[in-house]
């Protein structure tokens, strides 16, 4: 089971890297759009009618993708005071309960984001001319990633593999020695 989960972790790690690259590219692109809008407005006394809605849409993408990757990597803060008073064997159960809540939240993001996108699909975003349903694509994608990454965390914990938590150092990998040269 651990070998299968390690392969799953490689796939999920690749998915997380792709999400971070998209989020990073979006952050750069949003910065370029905002700079262009400020330059055109104040230097050329004109306006790029598409820059603001494009920047806001891109911002939603990098926020939701980055938040989902933060869950996978254990970068989000947690409130662990109760864990100091309970036996250590209880901690994995409480972490799993926390991950189950994140699964539910991610599913809600997906479900209600899809519903909102379906309702807004026939309207168009002023300035961009694309369906308003696209505005909810980051919410839907972020929800799907939250569910996938949280389920991965639960499965890893169930198999006895390390699952990152905020403020924890990753355990050191066992050293391998080779003989002969």
Residue pairs with C-beta under 8 A, 6 or more apart in sequence:
1 159
2 159
2 160
2 161
5 152
5 155
5 156
5 159
5 161
6 161
8 152
8 155
9 152
9 156
9 161
12 72
12 148
12 149
12 152
15 145
15 148
16 68
16 69
16 72
16 73
16 149
19 65
19 66
19 68
19 69
19 145
20 65
20 66
20 69
22 61
22 62
22 65
23 61
23 62
23 65
23 66
23 69
24 62
26 58
26 59
26 61
26 62
26 65
27 58
27 62
29 58
30 54
30 55
30 58
30 59
30 62
33 48
33 51
33 54
33 55
33 58
34 51
34 55
36 48
36 51
37 47
37 48
37 51
37 52
37 55
40 46
40 47
40 48
40 51
41 47
41 48
49 126
49 127
50 127
50 128
51 127
52 127
53 125
53 126
53 127
53 128
54 127
54 128
57 125
57 128
57 134
57 135
57 138
60 135
60 138
60 139
61 137
61 138
61 141
63 138
63 142
64 109
64 138
64 139
64 141
64 142
64 143
64 145
65 138
65 141
65 142
65 145
67 76
67 142
67 146
68 106
68 142
68 145
68 146
68 149
69 75
69 145
69 149
70 76
71 102
71 146
71 149
71 150
71 153
72 145
72 149
72 152
72 153
73 164
74 163
74 164
74 165
74 166
74 168
75 164
75 166
76 166
77 166
78 98
78 165
78 166
82 94
83 90
83 91
83 94
86 94
92 157
95 153
95 157
95 163
95 165
96 154
96 157
96 158
99 150
99 151
99 153
99 154
99 157
100 150
100 154
102 146
102 150
103 146
103 147
103 150
103 151
103 154
105 146
106 142
106 143
106 144
106 145
106 146
106 147
106 150
107 143
107 147
108 143
109 139
109 140
109 142
109 143
109 146
110 139
110 140
110 143
110 144
110 147
111 143
112 139
113 136
113 137
113 139
113 140
113 143
114 136
114 140
116 136
116 139
117 133
117 134
117 135
117 136
117 137
117 140
118 133
120 131
120 132
120 133
120 135
120 136
121 131
121 132
121 133
122 131
123 131
123 132
124 130
124 131
124 132
125 131
125 132
125 134
125 135
153 163
156 162
156 163
157 163
162 170
162 171
164 170
